[in-house]
Amino acid sequence: MSFDLLSVLNVLTLIGAMCAAVVAVMANRMLDSIVGIAAAGSFIAVAFLFLQAPDVAIAEAAVGAVLGTVLYIIALRKIIGKEEERK
């Protein structure tokens, strides 16, 4: 079996995405989970680049890594603010 560099990078990217997903699920703090989700989205965007789908990679990077992360952080801040008002 011969592996070229692109195959090795593709496997490493998918391993990184799986590790980031495990971090997102197993994290104790919500912010750590959000960072894990953003990292997984970034790895998946890179995987799409390796698969020669740049349009899908741009969409995944914009939505999965950036927009989703920003929305999760905004929601988290609002939840924390409402919890502090109740105290």
N, C-alpha and C positions, 0 to 999 in steps of 0.2 A: 504494500500500500504506500503510495507516495502522496504526501500532503504538500500543497503549495502554500505560500505565505498567506494568501487570501483565505484559504480554508482554516488555517490556524487562527487568524485574526477573527474570523467569523465564530469559531468555537469559543474563543476567549471572550468575545462580546456577549455571546449567549450565556456563558457562565457568569459573567458580571451582572447580567440582567437577572438571572436567577438568584444570585447572592443579594442583590438589592431588593428583590421581592421578598426574600426571607427576612431581611432586616426590617422591611416595612411591616411585615406581619408580626414579627416577634418583639418589636421595640416596646419599651415600657412607657415612653413619653409620646404624645401625639405628634409633636414637632419632628421627632426622629422618624416616625412613620411617614410623614409628609416628605421628608428629605429622601427616604428610601424609595417612595413612589416616583419622585422626580428623577432620581438616579436610574431607576428601571426604565423610565420613559426615554431618558437620554441614551442608554445602552441600546434600546430597541430602535431608536432613530439611527444610530450608527450601524446597526445590523441591516436596516433597510438601505443604507448607503452602500454597504458591501454587496447587497443583493441587486444593485443597480436600479434602484427605485428612488431617485432623488426627490420626486414630487411627494411621495408618501413619507419620506424621511423628514422633509420640511414640515409637513402637516403634523407628524408625530412629535417633532421637536417643539413646534409652536403650541400644540394643544396638550400633549402628554407631559412635557417637561416644564413648560413655562406657564401657560394659562391655568392648567389644573392646579399647579403648585400655588400660584397666586390666589386662586379662589379658595383653596383649602386653608391657606394662612389667614385670609380675611375672615372666613367662617370661624376659625379657631379663636381669633382675637375677639370676635363678637361674642362667642360663647363664654370666654374667660371674663369679658367685661360684664356680661349679664350675671355670672356667678358672683362676681365681686359686689355687684349692686345688691344682691340678695342678703349679703352678710352684714 
